[in-house]
Amino acid sequence: MRLRTSLASALVVSLLAAAPRQDTAAPSTVQLDPVHSFALFRIQHLEAGQFWGRFNALEGSVAYPLDDSAAPIFDVTVKVANADTGSEKLDGNLQGPNFFNAIEFPTMQFISAIGDGAATRVGDRHWKVKGDLTIRGVTRAVEADCTVTGIGKGPLGKKVGFECTLEIKRSDFGMKWGIETPPKVLGDAVRLVIGLEGDEKKAAAK
């Protein structure tokens, strides 16, 4: 695994790169709540319908200033074993060598890029975020459309929600089964819809 810049350092870079605003809020680290964080995926089946599944219990954190003066910076991990299609047989197939190969590669990960051009503001609480997506040990640069869906209050303090969408080709990550044999069993294009919710992590008292 490559050496990564800490979320705190990455957020400083992002804040410096963002257009300046008055009364900028202090940066916050949002610790993801696995119960309310998941990823949906959609892929075409037999050149007909769109098949949906999900990965449950996403983990990680998001660095984000709650005044929206800079883009959220994501560090999100998905356990392949948490695949959920509603079919135990299909879940087992996804974890096998034709797909995610969970024995050798038990997790997938998305890490935001940092620096100039790493994120582009689309609107209030709406960003295009670039980053590295790693699946089956293969890392590709991707861009996700991310919205801050809300900032609320929970029993532990402030709650922050995000929703990101992106499309990838599974063949880019070594998953080519079912693409070339006519009729195509499964399509190559995969649409991901990622819902995240977490708690603002309080800074340690000095």
Buried (B, 14 or more C-beta within 10 A) or exposed (E): EEEEBEBEEBBBBBBEBBEEEEEBEEBBBBBBBBEBBBBBBBBBBEEEEEBBBBBBBBBBBBBBBBBBBBBBBBBBBBBBBBBBBEEEEBBEBBBEEEBBBBEEBEBBBBBBBBEEEBBEBEEEBBBBBBBBBBBBEEBEEBBBBBBBBEBEEBEEEBBBBBBBEBEBBBBBBBBEBBBEEEEBBBBBEBBBBBBBBBBBBEEEEE
